[in-house]
Amino acid sequence: MNKAKRNDIRLIPGGITRPKTTITNKTGFWRTFIPIFNEERCNKCGICDIFCPENCIIINEEGYRHPNYDFCKGCGICAEECPKDAIKMILESKEG
Amino acid sequence: MSSQLFAPGHTACSGCGMPIAIKLILEGSGKDIIVVSPTGCLEVTTTRYPTSAWGVPWIHSLFENAAAVASGIERALKVLNRDANVIVIAGDGATVDIGIGALSGMFERGDNVTYICYDNEAYMNTGVQRCSSTPYGASTTTSPVGKLSFGEDRPKKDLPAIAVAHGVPYVATASIGYPKDVIRKIKRAKEIVGPKYIHILTPCPTGWRFDENKTIEIAKLAVETGLFPIYEIEGGTLIKVKKIKNRKPVEEYLRLQGRYRHILKGFKDQLEIIQEIADKNAEKFGLDG
């Protein structure tokens, strides 16, 4: 009886998706201006990383941060907030 | 810093303040959480079917019942003897207008849920319609400036005060311009049992009409002018306020935003009223110092 009752319960689960699957969506093509990070001026403070809305800043082997251009939408918050003026926004030319 | 719990590839507008708030929330909360989000920018940009940006369990409720869904999850976790923090992350429309009934119920029952409102001060996802969180003087598509209108004619609803009136043990406001402060408040909320309410200001380049690289500057200016005071209230007592040295005139905040352009072009009375709002905040919370 109990078993039958349990089987009668049908939950409609709605849409279920896998975690962190938005990485298939390369938002980098939205970009007009591209941030260029200058390692010589960088003091590794990480402010660019804290404020990046895309969460797309990665740290390289030497500990310097660079954006993943696959996702960077070119908002320029990193360049605006960088205390060392180590990030420049330049008009991006796209090939093809 | 870069939160491992939130993936890139979401479709929030370039320069959006909301995902910055999400990163800070996840940094403070850690991975043992269940997030409930009602309809809003957050839902449509981070969970475009069949993808999700979330690295923690996340559920979409209806527009109006995020608080009730969170209460249900909290009860279920208790019954199952499992340990996780239930967090609601909702926009201002879902919080101050549409979901306020369910939210009031959650506060009143004393459920152990952290309710976080990211406030972009209008219905941005559907095209910048005013809501009760829209500040005085702002032009939106449903409070447009024109011959007979100077924009929104009602002051911003004070939801933190409504939460305090419910006897909520922890109420805080924050701005993404001060990331350490946001993370600290999320961590503090985790330590308190019972309902918690945190209100975070997240500027919106699309709806507020400013350059997309100015998001953080504007988030700071809202605080520095006194228009968005950041404070903490525990057990009904104001325990901490972010003091402002040399409070800036409100023009500095307004002039960067298209939604206020008309105010500076000729609505002098309204400009004075906006300055009065900032002055009253400063007096009420003792901001100057």
Chai-1 contact restraints between the chains, C-beta under 6 A:
chainA,res_idxA,chainB,res_idxB,connection_type,confidence,min_distance_angstrom,max_distance_angstrom,comment,restraint_id
A,G15,B,Y49,contact,1.0,0.0,6.0,A-B,restraint_1
A,T17,B,P50,contact,1.0,0.0,6.0,A-B,restraint_2
A,T17,B,T51,contact,1.0,0.0,6.0,A-B,restraint_3
A,T17,B,S52,contact,1.0,0.0,6.0,A-B,restraint_4
A,P19,B,W54,contact,1.0,0.0,6.0,A-B,restraint_5
A,P19,B,G55,contact,1.0,0.0,6.0,A-B,restraint_6
A,K20,B,A7,contact,1.0,0.0,6.0,A-B,restraint_7
A,K20,B,G55,contact,1.0,0.0,6.0,A-B,restraint_8
A,T21,B,T51,contact,1.0,0.0,6.0,A-B,restraint_9
A,T21,B,S52,contact,1.0,0.0,6.0,A-B,restraint_10
A,T22,B,A7,contact,1.0,0.0,6.0,A-B,restraint_11
A,T22,B,G9,contact,1.0,0.0,6.0,A-B,restraint_12
A,T22,B,H10,contact,1.0,0.0,6.0,A-B,restraint_13
A,T22,B,T51,contact,1.0,0.0,6.0,A-B,restraint_14
A,T22,B,A53,contact,1.0,0.0,6.0,A-B,restraint_15
A,I23,B,A7,contact,1.0,0.0,6.0,A-B,restraint_16
A,I23,B,G9,contact,1.0,0.0,6.0,A-B,restraint_17
A,N25,B,G9,contact,1.0,0.0,6.0,A-B,restraint_18
A,T27,B,G9,contact,1.0,0.0,6.0,A-B,restraint_19
A,G46,B,M1,contact,1.0,0.0,6.0,A-B,restraint_20
A,D49,B,M1,contact,1.0,0.0,6.0,A-B,restraint_21
A,D49,B,S2,contact,1.0,0.0,6.0,A-B,restraint_22
A,I50,B,M1,contact,1.0,0.0,6.0,A-B,restraint_23
A,I50,B,P179,contact,1.0,0.0,6.0,A-B,restraint_24
A,F51,B,I20,contact,1.0,0.0,6.0,A-B,restraint_25
A,F51,B,I216,contact,1.0,0.0,6.0,A-B,restraint_26
A,P53,B,C16,contact,1.0,0.0,6.0,A-B,restraint_27
A,P53,B,P19,contact,1.0,0.0,6.0,A-B,restraint_28
A,P53,B,I20,contact,1.0,0.0,6.0,A-B,restraint_29
A,E54,B,P8,contact,1.0,0.0,6.0,A-B,restraint_30
A,N55,B,S2,contact,1.0,0.0,6.0,A-B,restraint_31
A,N55,B,F6,contact,1.0,0.0,6.0,A-B,restraint_32
A,N55,B,P8,contact,1.0,0.0,6.0,A-B,restraint_33
A,N55,B,K23,contact,1.0,0.0,6.0,A-B,restraint_34
A,C56,B,P8,contact,1.0,0.0,6.0,A-B,restraint_35
A,F71,B,P8,contact,1.0,0.0,6.0,A-B,restraint_36
A,F71,B,G9,contact,1.0,0.0,6.0,A-B,restraint_37
A,K73,B,S14,contact,1.0,0.0,6.0,A-B,restraint_38
A,C75,B,S14,contact,1.0,0.0,6.0,A-B,restraint_39
A,C75,B,G15,contact,1.0,0.0,6.0,A-B,restraint_40
A,C75,B,E212,contact,1.0,0.0,6.0,A-B,restraint_41
A,C75,B,N213,contact,1.0,0.0,6.0,A-B,restraint_42
A,G76,B,N213,contact,1.0,0.0,6.0,A-B,restraint_43
A,I77,B,N213,contact,1.0,0.0,6.0,A-B,restraint_44
A,I77,B,T215,contact,1.0,0.0,6.0,A-B,restraint_45
A,E80,B,N213,contact,1.0,0.0,6.0,A-B,restraint_46
A,E81,B,I216,contact,1.0,0.0,6.0,A-B,restraint_47
